[in-house]
Amino acid sequence: MHMPVAGPHTHTLFTVSRTMLTVVAALTPATLFGLWEFGWPAIFLFLTTVVSAWVFEVACLWIAGKPIRPFATDGSAILSGWLVAMTLPPYAPWWVGVIGSFIAIVIAKHLFGGLGQNLFNPAMVARAMLVVALPVQMTTWIAPVGLLDGPSFLHGLSITFLGSQDFDAVSSASTLSHIKSQISAGATMGEILPTLADLESRLLGFVPGSLGETSTVLLALGGLLLLVTRIITPTIPLAVLGTLATLSAICSFLAPDRFAPPILHLTSGSTMLCAFFIATDYVTSPVTTAGKWVYGIGIGTLVFVIRTFGAFPEGVAFAVLLMNSVTPLIETYIRPRIFGRSRTGKPLGAAKPAKGAQK
């Protein structure tokens, strides 16, 4: 008689590696388009950020005495570095990307215990800390000119690694930055709207911004891929986008000269990146459907409030981090019902037999 050496296990295709690689694949079209639009400096910064994130991952695993190969090859560090790079200005110096990767991997991930144990989204921690610590480097935007018309390979190297300004790049504000500065100066939305890029440019990505703030269409298509492959469910994206659109629609209707219309909020900044790739992070978001609705509505509300009334033009990072901190509370009060128990956890009583039933 053979004794079992292990308990039964559930087999699934949804492994960590498969999930991470699918998310990377969904991000690839928007990333490639952004790299083409912003040219060699963006390419070098992107590679530096992603590679340094992987190096920090290996170093942390080695210091902690954990097996390096299974964790370093699961794709989680690559994805974190990828998302950090998506939030950076394309012409930022190389050391900004390295610092961002350090914050994401070392501080936001491994200081909490590693994969699956972090309270906050690593990429958003990096983004928020960089914005606060390096406001100049994180708010310097360049108008996209295309890879062929932009800096050459050598010029790109000097811009990223030497801080050279030889190339005559055109500095330009992002859509949200421009709106914030003009509103603060007393302009009305009626005066601001004609000065913004048209809807087609914002949808396709021919606007200043980070790689994650350009092509709304490609990011949305990437999100659709995640939905089709069941990597994510539609609850959080619908909650985030629906809340942001609803609040902006109400405020724009009541005071059209003061508040931006919904289409501007949905096609500007990191809205699509947040809704499909950031807010849906497994580790830092609730697991129940009701909890996801609360979480997504909270993010959408905070993004609108910070963009409209806060000091920063973009509120995605701060909104996500605030709701990350609320996730344990949501999980405490919104739990799935266990079979045989009520939602409060109390055992259900035995069903009474129907009247007249045979004993």
NUZANU-292257 format. One line per field, with one value per residue (C-alpha): residue in one letter; residue number from 1; y negated, z negated, x negated. Coordinates in Angstrom, 3 decimals. Layout:
NUZANU-292257
type: a  ...
seq: NUM  ...
v: Y  ...
w: Z  ...
u: X  ...
end
This chain:
NUZANU-292257
type: m  h  m  p  v  a  g  p  h  t  h  t  l  f  t  v  s  r  t  m  l  t  v  v  a  a  l  t  p  a  t  l  f  g  l  w  e  f  g  w  p  a  i  f  l  f  l  t  t  v  v  s  a  w  v  f  e  v  a  c  l  w  i  a  g  k  p  i  r  p  f  a  t  d  g  s  a  i  l  s  g  w  l  v  a  m  t  l  p  p  y  a  p  w  w  v  g  v  i  g  s  f  i  a  i  v  i  a  k  h  l  f  g  g  l  g  q  n  l  f  n  p  a  m  v  a  r  a  m  l  v  v  a  l  p  v  q  m  t  t  w  i  a  p  v  g  l  l  d  g  p  s  f  l  h  g  l  s  i  t  f  l  g  s  q  d  f  d  a  v  s  s  a  s  t  l  s  h  i  k  s  q  i  s  a  g  a  t  m  g  e  i  l  p  t  l  a  d  l  e  s  r  l  l  g  f  v  p  g  s  l  g  e  t  s  t  v  l  l  a  l  g  g  l  l  l  l  v  t  r  i  i  t  p  t  i  p  l  a  v  l  g  t  l  a  t  l  s  a  i  c  s  f  l  a  p  d  r  f  a  p  p  i  l  h  l  t  s  g  s  t  m  l  c  a  f  f  i  a  t  d  y  v  t  s  p  v  t  t  a  g  k  w  v  y  g  i  g  i  g  t  l  v  f  v  i  r  t  f  g  a  f  p  e  g  v  a  f  a  v  l  l  m  n  s  v  t  p  l  i  e  t  y  i  r  p  r  i  f  g  r  s  r  t  g  k  p  l  g  a  a  k  p  a  k  g  a  q  k
seq: 1  2  3  4  5  6  7  8  9  10  11  12  13  14  15  16  17  18  19  20  21  22  23  24  25  26  27  28  29  30  31  32  33  34  35  36  37  38  39  40  41  42  43  44  45  46  47  48  49  50  51  52  53  54  55  56  57  58  59  60  61  62  63  64  65  66  67  68  69  70  71  72  73  74  75  76  77  78  79  80  81  82  83  84  85  86  87  88  89  90  91  92  93  94  95  96  97  98  99  100  101  102  103  104  105  106  107  108  109  110  111  112  113  114  115  116  117  118  119  120  121  122  123  124  125  126  127  128  129  130  131  132  133  134  135  136  137  138  139  140  141  142  143  144  145  146  147  148  149  150  151  152  153  154  155  156  157  158  159  160  161  162  163  164  165  166  167  168  169  170  171  172  173  174  175  176  177  178  179  180  181  182  183  184  185  186  187  188  189  190  191  192  193  194  195  196  197  198  199  200  201  202  203  204  205  206  207  208  209  210  211  212  213  214  215  216  217  218  219  220  221  222  223  224  225  226  227  228  229  230  231  232  233  234  235  236  237  238  239  240  241  242  243  244  245  246  247  248  249  250  251  252  253  254  255  256  257  258  259  260  261  262  263  264  265  266  267  268  269  270  271  272  273  274  275  276  277  278  279  280  281  282  283  284  285  286  287  288  289  290  291  292  293  294  295  296  297  298  299  300  301  302  303  304  305  306  307  308  309  310  311  312  313  314  315  316  317  318  319  320  321  322  323  324  325  326  327  328  329  330  331  332  333  334  335  336  337  338  339  340  341  342  343  344  345  346  347  348  349  350  351  352  353  354  355  356  357  358  359
v: 0.000  -3.340  -6.235  -9.711  -11.933  -15.178  -16.516  -17.161  -20.353  -22.486  -23.011  -26.259  -28.127  -31.367  -31.211  -34.234  -34.074  -33.744  -36.622  -38.939  -38.110  -38.693  -42.111  -42.938  -41.839  -44.064  -47.029  -46.436  -48.213  -51.452  -51.240  -50.717  -53.563  -55.866  -54.892  -55.580  -58.954  -60.137  -58.476  -57.350  -59.172  -57.421  -54.063  -54.403  -55.559  -52.697  -50.056  -51.539  -51.519  -47.960  -46.470  -48.245  -46.934  -43.377  -43.946  -45.291  -42.257  -39.836  -41.777  -41.745  -38.031  -37.335  -39.463  -37.798  -34.332  -33.443  -31.299  -33.673  -31.853  -31.202  -34.744  -36.601  -34.872  -35.187  -38.544  -40.553  -42.721  -43.355  -44.434  -46.749  -48.409  -48.601  -50.407  -52.796  -53.646  -54.260  -57.039  -58.935  -61.917  -60.420  -62.784  -62.312  -61.496  -57.870  -58.190  -59.112  -55.709  -53.930  -55.711  -54.886  -51.205  -51.214  -52.686  -50.253  -47.053  -47.623  -49.934  -49.233  -45.495  -43.717  -45.736  -44.426  -40.842  -40.444  -39.391  -39.173  -40.885  -44.558  -46.846  -49.518  -49.291  -49.508  -51.551  -54.097  -54.418  -55.197  -57.672  -59.515  -59.728  -60.930  -63.626  -64.942  -64.678  -65.640  -67.999  -69.591  -66.337  -64.780  -67.669  -68.442  -67.302  -67.228  -67.376  -64.078  -64.377  -60.743  -58.492  -59.515  -63.268  -63.258  -63.008  -60.595  -57.512  -59.387  -62.462  -60.210  -58.689  -62.115  -63.358  -60.350  -59.665  -63.036  -65.464  -67.066  -69.628  -69.782  -68.699  -71.521  -69.799  -71.649  -71.773  -71.502  -70.965  -67.853  -68.288  -68.143  -70.409  -72.982  -72.921  -73.230  -76.183  -78.021  -77.522  -78.781  -81.864  -82.619  -81.301  -79.551  -76.134  -77.866  -79.737  -76.695  -74.081  -75.668  -75.633  -71.886  -69.079  -67.742  -64.553  -62.466  -63.426  -62.518  -59.211  -58.181  -59.606  -62.623  -64.672  -65.451  -63.154  -59.947  -56.633  -55.827  -59.130  -59.120  -56.599  -56.178  -53.772  -51.407  -51.338  -50.601  -47.813  -46.383  -46.475  -44.667  -41.919  -41.507  -41.209  -38.673  -36.528  -36.832  -38.258  -40.978  -41.393  -44.456  -45.575  -47.869  -49.463  -50.163  -51.589  -53.858  -55.119  -55.339  -57.319  -59.701  -60.265  -60.729  -63.235  -65.269  -65.240  -66.520  -69.242  -70.250  -70.532  -72.681  -74.884  -74.402  -77.268  -75.761  -71.995  -69.902  -67.691  -63.880  -63.250  -65.260  -63.273  -59.944  -60.722  -62.612  -61.654  -58.085  -57.333  -54.213  -52.974  -53.303  -51.684  -48.562  -48.076  -49.809  -49.670  -45.995  -44.811  -41.544  -42.173  -45.663  -45.476  -43.708  -40.194  -40.415  -41.928  -44.347  -45.308  -45.986  -48.332  -50.292  -50.339  -51.461  -54.115  -55.437  -55.703  -57.415  -59.903  -60.701  -61.110  -63.675  -65.525  -65.714  -66.762  -69.405  -70.793  -69.514  -70.986  -68.253  -68.090  -64.272  -62.370  -58.725  -57.718  -59.365  -58.048  -54.473  -54.610  -56.022  -53.270  -50.657  -51.692  -51.243  -47.778  -45.893  -47.763  -46.907  -43.251  -43.298  -44.512  -43.111  -39.370  -36.585  -34.367  -30.956  -28.018  -27.176  -30.516  -34.004  -36.992  -37.773  -34.302  -32.783  -29.196  -28.888  -26.868  -23.588  -23.983  -23.129  -20.363  -21.464  -20.981  -17.652  -16.156  -12.451  -11.777
w: 0.000  1.062  -1.315  0.189  -0.171  0.249  0.075  3.198  5.079  7.368  10.776  12.679  15.629  13.639  12.364  11.259  14.337  16.743  15.099  15.151  18.756  19.859  18.215  19.873  23.231  22.678  21.909  24.892  27.668  25.672  24.536  28.030  29.365  26.589  27.171  30.893  30.164  27.695  29.249  27.953  24.583  23.659  24.826  22.726  19.660  20.038  20.315  17.402  15.167  15.998  15.757  12.464  11.016  11.843  10.361  7.125  7.028  7.280  4.661  2.199  2.689  2.106  -1.043  -2.411  -1.666  0.566  3.716  6.504  9.671  9.076  7.829  10.210  13.222  12.298  14.089  11.081  10.856  14.603  14.434  11.467  13.253  16.430  14.618  12.949  16.357  17.679  15.092  15.773  18.089  21.209  21.051  17.338  16.446  15.888  12.136  11.744  13.182  10.926  7.823  8.857  9.232  5.868  4.158  5.856  5.331  2.131  0.097  1.312  1.973  0.095  -3.120  -3.459  -2.880  0.880  3.509  2.208  -1.119  -0.171  -1.398  1.279  5.041  5.612  8.819  7.233  4.157  6.472  8.480  5.405  3.714  6.892  7.488  3.949  3.872  7.477  8.658  11.424  13.015  12.682  14.272  17.275  20.365  23.967  27.020  28.976  32.306  33.270  33.260  36.733  36.156  32.554  31.030  32.682  30.903  29.543  28.643  26.812  24.817  23.835  22.848  20.638  19.104  19.259  18.936  22.273  23.761  27.203  28.919  29.427  27.760  27.289  23.657  23.220  20.397  20.215  20.656  16.944  16.038  18.565  17.245  13.631  14.353  16.427  13.892  11.157  13.292  13.477  16.952  17.654  19.256  22.271  22.746  21.992  24.227  27.571  26.418  25.693  28.080  29.926  28.902  31.647  30.470  26.872  27.882  30.106  27.989  29.839  26.647  24.030  21.022  19.748  21.604  19.480  20.264  24.033  26.064  24.399  27.131  26.844  23.052  23.222  25.750  23.413  20.616  22.859  23.368  19.596  19.378  22.212  20.691  17.283  15.652  14.255  13.813  15.074  11.601  10.640  14.102  14.344  10.827  11.405  14.852  14.040  10.847  12.471  15.437  13.239  10.846  13.638  15.600  12.635  11.758  15.393  15.820  12.708  13.361  16.945  16.651  13.583  14.135  16.986  18.860  18.462  21.821  20.698  17.492  19.288  22.087  20.086  17.515  16.273  16.177  18.368  16.921  13.455  14.223  15.938  14.789  11.435  9.467  10.388  8.681  6.923  3.778  2.927  3.938  2.281  3.297  3.007  5.733  3.306  1.907  5.415  6.079  2.908  3.728  7.349  6.453  3.823  6.349  8.952  6.360  5.054  8.551  9.364  6.061  6.272  9.932  9.327  5.902  5.023  5.627  8.095  11.598  11.567  8.598  9.659  7.520  4.354  4.902  5.372  2.329  0.113  1.158  0.745  -2.904  -3.188  -1.584  -4.895  -6.378  -3.350  -3.678  -7.352  -6.847  -3.387  -3.415  -1.164  -2.775  -3.757  -2.877  -5.893  -7.585  -7.426  -6.169  -9.774  -10.141  -12.361  -11.616  -9.864  -11.600  -10.147  -7.761  -9.304  -7.552  -5.595  -7.232  -6.442  -5.425  -6.154  -9.269
u: 0.000  -1.428  -0.998  -0.460  -3.488  -1.580  1.929  3.998  3.273  5.396  3.822  4.344  2.921  2.864  -0.703  -2.702  -4.921  -1.994  -0.165  -3.177  -4.041  -0.455  -0.423  -3.743  -2.323  0.714  -1.572  -3.854  -1.864  -1.472  -5.096  -6.504  -4.402  -5.623  -9.251  -8.825  -7.242  -9.893  -12.928  -16.284  -16.297  -13.060  -14.431  -17.583  -15.644  -13.170  -15.908  -17.849  -14.777  -13.716  -17.221  -17.971  -14.687  -15.744  -19.216  -17.703  -15.391  -18.319  -20.293  -17.383  -16.811  -20.497  -20.632  -17.484  -18.856  -15.910  -16.218  -17.119  -16.159  -12.419  -11.726  -14.029  -12.486  -8.799  -8.528  -7.334  -10.465  -10.436  -6.802  -7.446  -10.362  -8.267  -5.446  -7.887  -9.340  -5.816  -5.357  -8.608  -9.134  -10.786  -13.778  -14.468  -18.113  -19.078  -19.482  -15.805  -14.896  -17.395  -16.093  -12.537  -13.403  -15.187  -12.143  -9.766  -11.759  -13.724  -11.488  -7.947  -8.360  -11.141  -11.040  -7.491  -8.616  -8.702  -6.200  -2.648  -3.323  -3.570  -0.805  -1.305  -1.689  -5.487  -5.334  -2.988  -5.196  -8.103  -6.054  -4.751  -8.158  -9.855  -7.229  -7.668  -11.472  -12.280  -9.525  -11.620  -12.807  -9.339  -7.453  -9.672  -7.797  -8.928  -6.685  -6.906  -8.702  -9.213  -12.248  -13.444  -13.081  -14.264  -17.759  -20.167  -21.471  -24.512  -22.473  -20.053  -22.900  -24.185  -20.714  -19.959  -23.353  -25.146  -22.267  -23.160  -20.775  -22.368  -19.183  -16.693  -13.733  -10.468  -9.396  -5.664  -3.193  -1.059  2.685  3.458  0.529  1.680  5.241  4.065  1.770  4.371  7.167  4.830  4.134  7.862  8.673  11.965  12.396  13.904  10.623  8.463  10.107  9.048  5.399  5.364  4.480  7.502  9.282  7.671  4.169  4.998  6.553  3.654  0.843  -0.564  -0.783  -3.440  -3.498  -5.014  -4.773  -1.722  -0.015  -0.063  1.935  5.321  6.453  3.484  3.668  7.393  6.769  4.136  6.679  9.157  6.561  6.290  10.068  10.285  7.531  9.239  6.147  8.401  12.142  14.030  15.154  12.262  11.787  15.517  15.587  12.582  13.588  17.280  16.725  14.255  16.593  19.669  18.103  16.529  19.793  21.788  19.289  18.795  22.571  22.936  19.881  18.592  16.084  14.439  14.358  12.943  15.433  15.355  13.659  10.630  10.273  10.644  8.175  5.537  2.944  2.568  6.292  6.232  2.950  4.458  7.802  6.451  2.856  2.334  5.575  6.097  2.901  3.758  1.733  2.911  6.597  9.559  10.562  14.350  16.508  18.186  14.805  13.499  16.414  15.680  11.966  12.458  15.013  12.609  9.774  11.952  13.192  9.719  8.275  10.961  10.564  6.760  6.770  9.406  8.613  5.124  1.698  0.689  2.213  2.251  3.646  3.426  0.432  1.735  5.268  4.059  1.774  4.524  6.915  4.147  3.988  7.772  7.779  7.217  10.175  12.324  11.301  12.249  15.806  16.594  15.982  17.225  19.840  18.505  20.731  22.870  22.260  23.721  21.728  20.824  19.294  21.985  23.086  26.413  29.094  30.319  33.213  36.571  38.510  41.543  44.933  46.425  43.082  42.707  40.642
end
